[in-house]
Amino acid sequence: MLLGRYQRAIELMDEKLADFYGAASAGGLLDDTLLVVTSDHGEAFGEHGLYFHDASVFDTHLHVPLEGLLPCFKQNLAAAVVGMRKVIVRREGLAHYDLAHDPEETAPAGGTVADFETNCRRDGWPAAIATALAHLRGWETTAAAA
């Protein structure tokens, strides 16, 4: 009976996640998003004489199933916006966006952080660019090493 109720709870959550995913996808919110679903802890069904969320340090309660995440999704991302320019740094490289001409961020241009800096300075944002560059340079090195 307990396993049946637990299975039904999983099915219900699966339905809710499908509804969420459908609505977010339809709204364009997942175009450049990795959706990760995990749990906060395991559940016991009689192992070690324990049930439900009983306080224990056995793996049935401690194990959180996230090991299956593919290596291609294990990456750090960084972004900076200065004026109407945006750059995103990821393992695959940099993507530059001119938000004035591409507000939906659909036509990324390649380049480097130095190119982003040049464009921002040309646009007249010298004060804001220093903070963004310090942030991005650390991520650029990390992305290139990955």
Secondary structure, 3 states (H helix, E strand, C coil): CHHHHHHHHHHHHHHHHHHHHHHHHHCCCCCCCCCCCCCCCCCEECHHHCEECCCCCCHHHHCCCCCCCCHHHCCCCEEEEECCEEEEEECCEEEEEECCCCCCCCCCECCCHHHHHHHHHHHCCHHHHHHHHHHHHHHHHHHHHC
